[in-house]
Amino acid sequence: MYRNDTFETNSLHPRRAPVYTCLPTLPSLREIFSACADFQTRTLRLGLESNHIVTVCWLDGLVSSRMLTEDVIRPLTSLVRIPEPENERQTLLRILAGAVYNCSAQYRETMDEVVNDLTHGCCVLLFDSAAQAVSFEARSETQRAVSEPTLEKSIKGAKDAFVETLRVNTALVRRRLCTPKLKLVESTLGSTTVTKVAMFYLDGAAAPETVAALAARLDGLDADALLATGLLEEGLTDAPGSPFPQLLHTERPDRFAQYLTEGRVGLLVDGLPIGLLGPVTFADFMRCSGDSASSAIIASSLNLLRWLALLLSLLFPALYVAIALYHQEMIPTRLLLSVIEAKQRVPFSTALEVIGMLLSFELLQEAGLHLPNPIGDTVSIIGALIVGQSAVEARIVSPIAIIVVAFAGIAGYTLPSQDLGAAVRLLRLGLVLAAVAAGLFGVGAALCLVLLHLAEMDSLGRNYTAPLSDGEALPLTRLFLKGPQREAGFRIGRRSP
């Protein structure tokens, strides 16, 4: 459990009430794991010549057979390591003192602890004549190797990414932040899955109230299973009904460590190759991980380009619909004549064209995401080139509508965050509907509602629209530009020259 006063823990404790209250005996354990083909046991005679019998239990696949054989079974059957004991208490103390070659030996008194250890890749030693057990660390080494990031491309940065194993991910973060001020607090979530969750923060960098708030919200989560990040986001965010992301997702350990140095709190979930960070602001989702590796001028220019792309992706279709339906006088004469000529033989209105093209764009994107790579690429080419060109030649849609929707889609792909991109695509369609209803006035009213929603949002006590609303000087400069960062960031234990 988390301790909100000191934020420290020494071991992992399940956050759920005990499920199995019986004593840790072999018959009870066999009953619990009945109809489980991977539940394995082996009965051993200590030292091969004694009268004391013990049983080793494990789940096949979760335990390394090499570690089980060399580090547990072999020492137990060695007369040199386990001489003839007087009683089982003496044998138990000898095992806990180091008779077994294992880095972790935990004494267990309850069946709930034994079951939890077995399902997390440990082997358990049961004494037949007494309800006592010892748990040994013997997790299987079979796991996905650390590979390059697939979603967040790295040009000048590190080439490793998170994997599905929690302890590998924590090691990747530790290699970046080699300081004891990096605190790691573990707990479990999900009464069925019993999933490990690790909370990272830098002592002295993260605000204590932020750590306490996040720990309290984690303790308040109650669910049967934790197999995706959706449960965490709903339980940890202040506005779970908002389309805007409120926790930053990253698959790169270097970016995860960078945000920790800035005072953020990170979460890693066992089984998920992704890290969550908070508190965050809207501007954080416009930052690219490669900005820190670029010069101030280049990073500032690319940041301005991304903000411009955000506005174009969000407003371009709505502005086109509003001007074409209600404000034709704003279009230059030659451009207006071209639009009229392209629309002469099209049977649908401008609003139906744009809405239909936006929905078609989303269908193509979803088809490309959920199909295998070769088939997905083929579907994208067929949909974008053949179907689009055929629709123009058949006078079903006008070329200007395809250009507007395609330009807005390309601009949306420049956004660093896919979660923010999904919110922009949803709002883009809403702004088009507002433009159909009231022209530019409807677009302006919808934008005011969006800005009002952003202004009232908070992320773990921090205003979502910072730095525009944090009260500090030069908010626009800090939002759009990046200056020389020789002294930027939090310094942990800085050494004097």
Secondary structure, DSSP 8 states (H G I E B T S, - for coil): ---TTT---SS---SS--S--S---HHHHHHHTTT-TTEEEEEEETTTTSS-EEEEEEEBTTB-HHHIIIIIIHHHT-TTTS---SSHHHHHHHIIIIIS--S-EEEE-SHHHHHHHHHTTEEEEEETTSS-EEEEE-B----------SSS--SSS------S-HHHHHHHHHHH--STTEEEEEEEE-TTT-EEEEEEEEBTTB-HHHHHHHHHHHHH---S---SSHHHHHHH-S-TT-SS--SEEES-HHHHHHHHHTT-EEEEETT-S-EEEES--GGGGG--TTGGGS-HHHHHHHHHHHHHHHHHHHHHHHHHHHHHHH-GGGS-HHHHHHHHHHHTT--S-HHHHHHHHHHHHHHHHHHHHHS-HHHHHHHHHIIIIIIHHHHHHTTSS-HHHHHHHHHHHHHHTT-S-HHHHHHHHHHHHHHHHHHHHHHHHHHHHHHHHHHHHHHT-EETTEETTTTTTS--S-HHHHHH-----TT-S--SS----
